[in-house]
Amino acid sequence: MNFDDTPQEAEFRKEVRAWIKAHAPKQYLEDLESSPVGTVQIRGIDGMAASKAWQKRKADAGWACLQWPKEFGGRGSTPIERVIWSQEEGTYAKLSRPFGIGQGMCGPTLMAYASEEHNRRYLPPLASGEEVWCQLFSEPAGGSDLAGLRTRAERDGDDWVINGQKIWTSGAHYSDYAIIITRTDPTLPKHKGLTMFFLSMKSPGVEIRPIKQVNGQSNFNEVFFTDVRIPDSQRLGKVGDGWQVSLTTLMNERLSIGAGYQTGFPELFDWCCEFETANGLAIEDPAVRSKLAQWAVRASGLKYTGYRAISAMSRGEMPGPENSIGKLVGGPMMQDIAMFALDLQAQAGALDSAALSEADARFQAMLLRSPATRIEGGTDEILRNIIAERVLGLPADIRVDKNVPFNQIPARARH
């Protein structure tokens, strides 16, 4: 593949670079550069306010959700132009993280299954950051088995009534809307009898409880539903076709996560060029250089695997299961990099105060965040199964519950 810009792409890159130079919030750059992977910390201002302001500025100038149709708040750009934008936006892209789930996963699902009226109502404010979306998938009893969900949606005239619980919902505490998958027919096998909807997170009966994480943050949430009513018009896809609808979300989720995955390698490389060990600069140690070389190869592989997926999209193909590779490689890599950085710091690696530790405790925060990266969007084990079965064509795991009605699958009693 030739990754050099064509004349048209070079002109587009020039336009993007000029606009970002003129309009980017440079007053936040230092804080954004020092923010740990997975977080945005800006001194003296609410991070969400800064994120919404930057997203709205992009949207007003036609730079939000570039690949979306113009009538839905996008630019109608090619996938390659989207890549060019991401490359040029660089560090400022951290401000767009609160909108990643909505724009990368919920938006494509709405475009595929929602009505034209709903798309014109909900997609433009989603693109501009004025409304934030999350996805309500995981449940306490299901683990990594999404099809094992127990949240119920029961038909009541022109409405549906939802009862149940979701967990590990990123951004639920600041989201305005969500897509949700529910069980509508427990007499069918677990992958059938599911139906997808979207709803307002401000609906009566929705309760959000943030979960305190080991790193002190609360980005994940439990969400409880008690007799939550939504109209049938907010159904996505046919009744009982929720699994197929969810696959659209999941494929875009793994493309979104895998293609833009932060591994911590650039931060580690720059830090090793400055960090003084007992024997001199860390970068001068052959053992350190060997580890950096290994991670550089993996980082390059992730980059070009992402480009391959984007090239497939440019041919009109849907995101495929091979996008699981990015997350499967990137998650453990981030964890290993954080542990390596702390080992280099020796006893000082135990300090998690930004005022006292090396690199402003960036790698300590990275290590505490890294277990979540190996769970969200599919655990390592689930991703290996996906790659083995759907990419490599290996035999599938034995499923004793296949074709068994969901309400007949034995459930372990709780004590």
N, C-alpha and C positions, 0 to 999 in steps of 0.2 A: 504494500500500500504506500502511496505517496502522501505524506502528511504536510507537505508544503502548501501554503495558501495559493489558490488560483488568483488571477488578477481581481476578480470580483470579490473573493474572500478577503484579499489584502485591503481593498478599498473599504469593505465593511469593518474590518478590524481597525482601520484608521479612524473611521467615524465613531466607533465604540470608544476607542482610547481617548479621543478628543472630548467626548461627552462626559466620560467618567472623570477626566482631569478637571473639567470645568464645574462639575456638579457633585462629586463625591464629598461626604462629610469628613473632611480631612481632620477635623478636631477630634474625631474618635479613633484615628488610625493607631495611635500608640497603644491605647487600651485594647483595641481589637487584636493587635499583634501579640499582646501579652496574655490574652485570655486563654485559659486552658481549653484543650480540645473538647467540644461538646457544650461549651458555655460561652456566654457573652457578658463581660463585666465592664461597664462604663462608669467611671467615677462621676458622681454628681448629677446623674440623670437616670430615669427609668429606662431599662433596656428595651422593653416592649415599645415604649414611645419612640425611641430612636429607630427601632426596626420598622415601625409603621410609617414613620416620616420618610425613610429612605425608600421603602417599597412604593409609597404613594408618589414620590418624586420620579421614580422609574416609570411607573404606570402612566403618569401624566405626559411623559415624553415618549411613550411607546416602547419602553424597554422591559416591561414586565411580562413574564410567561411568553417568551418570544415565539415558541412553537405553536401556541394556541391561535385559533382563528381571530381575526381582528374584532369580529362582532362579540366575542366573548372576553375581550380585554387583552388579547395577545397582539402579535405583530405579523403572524403568518410566515415566520421565518423557517428556514431549513434547519434540520438537526445540527448541521455543521456550524451554522451561524450561532446556534445556541451554545455550542462548545466554545466558540471564539468569545462570546460574551462572558462565559464563566471564567475563561482564562484571563480576560482583561479586568473583570470585576475583582478578582483576587480576594484579598483580605476582607473587603467590604461585603463579600457574600455571606460572611458570618451574621450580618444583620438580617438576612433573609431566612434564617433557620426556623423561626416560629411559623413560617408559612410553608415549610417543606412538605409536611404531610398533606396539607390541603391542596397545594399546587401540584405536587408530584404524584399523589395517589388518589385523593378524593376527586379532584378535578377531572382526570381522565376517565374515572368511573362514571361521573355525572355525564360527561360528553357522550359516553357509549350507551347509557341507559336512561337518562332523565329526559323529560319532555323538552321541546324547544323553548317553551315558555319558562320552565325552571332554569334551563341553562342561561337564558338571557337575564334572568333575575339574579342568579347566585354566582355565576362565574366571573363577571366583571369585578364585583367587590372582593371576591377571593383573589383575583389577580392583583388588585391594587393594595391588598393587605388591610382593607377596611373591615373585612370579616375574616375570621380565622376558623379553620376546620380541623377536626381530629377524626380518627377512625376507632370505632368501638368493636374490637374483634376478640381479644384474649379474655379467658374466663378462669376463675380459680380452679374449677374442677376439670378443666380441659387440658391444662399444661400446654404442650406444643401441638396438641391435636385440636386444631381449630374446629373440625367437624364434630367434636364432642361437646359443643356448646349447649347450654341449657336455658339461656334467656328466651322466654316465650313471647310470641306475638299472636294474639287471638283476634279473629275478625269479629267486629261488632258493628253491623250495618256498613256504613261507608268509612268507618274508622278501624284502626287496629289498636289494641291495648297491650302494652309491653310491660313485662315484669321480669326481673332478674338482676344480674350483676356482671359488670365487666371489670377488668383489672389491667394494670400496667398501661393505662391510656395516657400517652404522652400529650401534654398540652391541654388536657381536658379542662383544667382550671382557668384557662384564658380563652377557650374556644367559644365561638358563637354557634357553630353547627357541627354536625358529625354524620358520618355514614355508619350504619349499624347492621350487623347480620344477626338474625334471630331464627329460632326454630318455630315453624308454623304447623308442622305435622309430625308428631313423634311416632306415628305408626309406620313411617317409612325408614329405610336405612339412613344412617347418620349423614351421609353426603347428599341425600335428597331431603325433601321436606324443610329446606332452609330458604329464607327469603330476606332480601336486603332492602333497607329503607334509608332515608335521611331524615334528620330531625333537628330541631333547635335545642341547644344545650340549656336553654332557659325554660324549657317546657315544664309545667307543673309535674311533680313526681320524680324529677331528675335530681339526684344528690351526688355531689362530687366531694371526695375525700382525698386530699393529697397524701402521698406516701413519702415518709421521711427516708432519704437514701443515705448510704454510708458516707457519702461525700458532703453531707449536710444540706443538700439541695432537695427539692421536691418537684421534680419535673414529671414524675409518673403519678397516676391517680387510680383510685377505685371509683367506679361510677355505679350507683344503684338506681334501679327503675322500679317505681311503684305506681301501677295503673297509669302509665304514661300514654296519653292518647295522641295518635297522629293520623292524618287522613290517608286513605288508600292512594291518593295522588302522589304521595311521597314515597311510593314503592319504586325500587329500581329493579327492572327486569320482571319476569313473570313470577307468580306465586310458586314456590317450590324450586325456583331456579337460582337461589341465592349462592350456591357453591360456584356455579359458572361465573356469576357476577363478581364474586370475591376473587376469583383467579385473575380477573382484569386488574383489581386493586393490588393483589400480591405480586404480579409480574412487574407492575410499575413501581411498587415499593422496592423490590430488589434491584431494579434498574436504578432508581433514585438513590438508594443507599450505596449500592456497589460502585456506581459510576463516579460518585463524588465522595468516596470514603476517605476520611481523615485517618491516617495511620500514625501521625506524629513523627514521621521520618524527617521531613524538612526541618522541624524544630530541633530534633536530636542532632542532626548534622551541623546546623549552625551553632548549637550549644557546644558541641565537641570541639569546634574550631576556636572556642574562647575559654573553655574550662581548663583550669590548671590543676593537674593531679600532682602527686608527690614526685613524679618523674617527668614533669613537663606537660605541655598541652596534650589533652586526651587524643586529639587527632593524630599526634605523632606516635602513638602506641600502635604497633603492628596488630595486636589483638583487637583493638578498637576499630582500626581501619578494616579488618577482616569482617567484623560484624556489620559495619556500615555498608560494606560492599554487598553483602548478602541481602541486606534490606533494600539497598538501591535497586538490585535486580528485581526483587519482588514489587517494589513501588512502580518500576517501569512496566512490569507485567500487568499490574492492575490498571495502569494508565491506558495501555494499548488494548487491553481486553475491553475496557470501557469504550474506547474509540470504535472497536469492532461492533459493539452493540449499537452505538450511535449510527454507524454506517449502515447496519441492517435496517434501522428505523428510517434512514434516508431513502431506502428502497421500498418503503411502505410496509415493512414487516413489523409484526407486533413484538414487544419484548418477550424473550423466551426464558426458559429455566436456566440457561447458561449464565444469566446475570447473577445467580447465586454465588458464583465463583468469587466475585469481588468482595462480598461480605465475609465469605468463609475464610479468605486469605487475610483480609484487612483487619478483622476483629482480633484474632490472636496476635497479629503483628503489632497492633497498637499496645496490647497488654505486654508483650515481650519487650518492646522498646521502652515502655515506662519502667519496667523492672530493671532493665539494663542501666537506664539513667540513674535510678536510685542506687544501684550497686556501685556505680562510679562515684557517687557522692559519699559512699561509706556511711559512717554514723550520721552525717548530716542529712542523709536520705530520709531519716525519721522525722525531720522537721517539716511540718506542713503549713507553716506560716509564711505567707508571701513576703513578709518583711524580713525574715531571717534566713530562708532557705535559698539554695542556688536556683537560678532560673525562675524565681518568683513562685516556687512550689508548683510549677506547671506540670511536671511529671508526676508529682504526688497526686494531683487532681486527676491526671490522665489515668493513673493506675486504679484509683477508686471508681472512676467512671467506666473503665474497660469491661468489667463483667457484664454490664448492661448491654454493651455493644454486641456481645456474643449471644444474647438472648433475643433482643428486639429484632423484629423482622424475620424470625426463624432461628432456632438454635443451630449450633454447629452440626449436631447430629441430624437434624431435619434437612439442612442444606446438603449434607453428604448423601442422604437418601435421594434427594431431588436430582442431584448431579448424576449419581449412580444409575438411577432408573430412567430418567428422562433425557439425559445427555449421552451417557455411555451405553444405555440399553441393557443394563444388567438386570437380573431377575429381581422382582419386587419382594419386599418383606412379606411374610405370611400374615394375613389379616383375618383373625378368627371372627371378627365382627362384620365381615363383608356380607352384604345383603341381609343382615339381621335387622329387624325393626329397632329403632333407637330405644323405644320404651321397653324392649326385651333384653337389652344389653345389661348384664349384671353391673351394679354400681356398688363400690365398697362403702359399707356403712360408716358413718362418722360417729366417733365416741367422744 
